[in-house]
Amino acid sequence: MNEEKTVPHNRGKGGRPPKNDPAKHRLTVNLTDQQHVDFLALYEQSGVQSLSGFIAARIFGDEFRVVKTDASAVEFIAKLTALHSQIRSIGVNYNQVVKELHSNFGEKKALALLYKLENATIELAGIGREVMQLCEQFKAKHL
């Protein structure tokens, strides 16, 4: 019997270095259509990046976590984040408007305009409270 020497040959400067223990044994499994669908569903739920890694983990009994994401929760959080950034922008604009009112208008005119701004702010605060109530309802229902 010929003994093969596993001496790495000189590959030059390019390429990635060879693995110490390369995976070179291939196995085949025949599945029915339903088994294949079930297998692919398990693979997608596992979150493992490679199919071969998933198969090896299942064969050798490694544990894997199934992470399920609720699409409505993700969308809700994305919209809530966008709303939060808009409210921060409103706060910045509010400060700039008040500063400009005091510096460019007389006291009477500035107070009249600030009264309108105050009413709009009260309305915005009410909307903010409604949003917080909706968040609490969503949290109680889905989380």
N, C-alpha and C positions, 0 to 999 in steps of 0.2 A: 504494500500500500504506500502510495506517495504521500509524504508529509509536506503540506503546504506551509511555507514560511510566510508569516504575516509581517513582512518588513515593509514599512511604508516607502514607496518609491519617491524619488525627488520630483516634486510637482512644479517646481519653479516658484515664482514669487506670488502668483495670483491664486485666487480661489480661497475657499474657507478651509480651515484645517480639518482633517478627517476625524470622525468620532472615535472614541476609545472602544465603545461597544455598540457598533451599528446594528439597527434592527434589520435583519436580512431574511427572516423566516416569515413566510406568508401563509395564512390560513384562509380557507373559503367556507362560507356557510350559505346554504340555500334556505330561503325563507318564502313563505306564501305571501300573497299580496297583502293580506290583513296583518300578518306578522311584520312585514316591512313597514307598513303604515304605523303600527304601534311602536316599532323600533325607532323610526324617525321622530315620532312624537316625544319619546323618552329623550332622544338626543337633543332635540330643540329645548326641552325643559331643563336639561342639565346645565346649559350655559357653557359647556366645554367647547374650546375653540376647534379642536380637530376631531374628526370622526374616529381615527385610529386611537387617539388618547381616550376617548369615551369607551370604545370597545375594550381596550386593555383594562381600564378602571373597573368595568363591569365584570370582566372575567376574573380578575384577581380580588374582587370584593372591596375595592376602595369605595369609600362613601362619597357621594356627591350631593350637592344641595340643589333643590329645584327652586328657582326664583320666579315667582309669578308677579307680573306687574299689571295693575289695573289701568287700562288706557284712560278711563274717565278721570281717575285720580291724578295721573300725569298731566292731563290737559288742564284740569282744575288748578293744579299747582303752578303750571306755566302761566296761566292767565292771572292768577293771584300775584305772581312775581312781577308780571308786566304792570298790573295795577299799582303795586307798591312803588315801582320806579316812577310811574306817572304822578303819584301823590308826592313823592319827594321833589319832583320837578315843579309841582304846583307850589310847594313850600318855598322853594328857591325864588320862583317868580313872585310870590306874595311878598317876600322880604324886599325884593328889588322895587316893586310897585310902591310899597309904603315909603321907602326911602325917597323915591322920585317925587311922590306926592308932596312930601314935606319940604323938599328942596325947591320944587318948581311952582307950587301954587300957594296962594294965600291960605290963612288958617281956616276961613269959612269954606272955601272951595274944597280944600283937602278933607275937612270933616265930612262934607256932603258925599264926596267920593268914597271915603273910608266907610261910611254908613252902608253904601251899596256893596262894598267889598265884604263887610262884616256879614251881611245877609247871605251872600253867596258862600261864605265860609261856614256859616251855620248849616246851610243846606248840604254842603260837602261833608260836614261832620256827621249829619244824619245818615248820609249814604255810607259813610265809613262804619257806623254802628250796624247798619243792615248787612254790610259785607262781613263784619265780625260774627254776627248771628248766623249767617249762612255758613261760615267756616266752622263754627261750633257744631251746627247740624251735620255738616259733611263729615266732620271728625267723629262724631258719635255714631253715625251710620256706617261709615266705610273703614275707619281705622280702629 
